[in-house]
């Protein structure tokens, strides 16, 4: 979908960066760098990531969230990202959409988690208009009969915020076995396991149509300007060290020990 170059001075400018198959750790590093070192508004769409990877929130505890023995056996990477929120497993069937914005980018929007999530729910309502009853519930976006098709996470700094979403366009059933049922699950989950809780977005919309409709919806809120990955790298501070990282196998092994110790106490 071509990005319109029509200038509307009533809309804030946002740089649109479209990626395909960029590893999720590289994407997270880019997002945090742009959050910390850029003064521009960014929308990043990454169509899939190469290898199945588990991504945990900054305060997530592996022993409570992951089937660690299976993860170590199958050599599945585990990332602790720089934002809060839940745990997901992502792969080529995942579509990522991220907003990195200045606090004053969206008129009237308060830079707190709930207002930002409410704003994004209205934006994605435009994307799914005429397709299904998708809406925001607590920390996720759900269909009316409550299977989940995406997860939202965010981080807020003094002057900027990042809001990233992973959409399950498709998923491998076997990958869901690496995730435990979280102890502090949202009320709407009703103790259901992952396969009862999620659905495939491809059952409702094509991949290309979803991306095109997302860009169109973003264009209703911002003045879009296409960007390349090189443009993003030009804005980055060389001294910045991103905090998203792979967990070492030793750390995961220690988490197993903590889990065993806790169960025996």
Buried (B, 14 or more C-beta within 10 A) or exposed (E): EEBEEEEEEEBBBBBBBBBEEBBBBBBBBBBBBBBBEBEBBBBBBBBBBEEBBBBBBBEBBBBBBBBBEEBBEEEBBBBBBBBBBBBBBBBBBBBBBBBBBBBEBBEEBEBEBEEBBBBBBEBBBBBBEEBBEBBBBEBBBBBEEBBBBBBBBBBBEEEBBBBBBBBBBBBEEEBBBBBBEBEEBBEBBEEBEBEEBBBEBBEBBEBEEBBBBBBBBBBEBBBBBEBEBEBBEEBBEEEEEBEBBEBEEEEBEBBBEEBEEEEEE
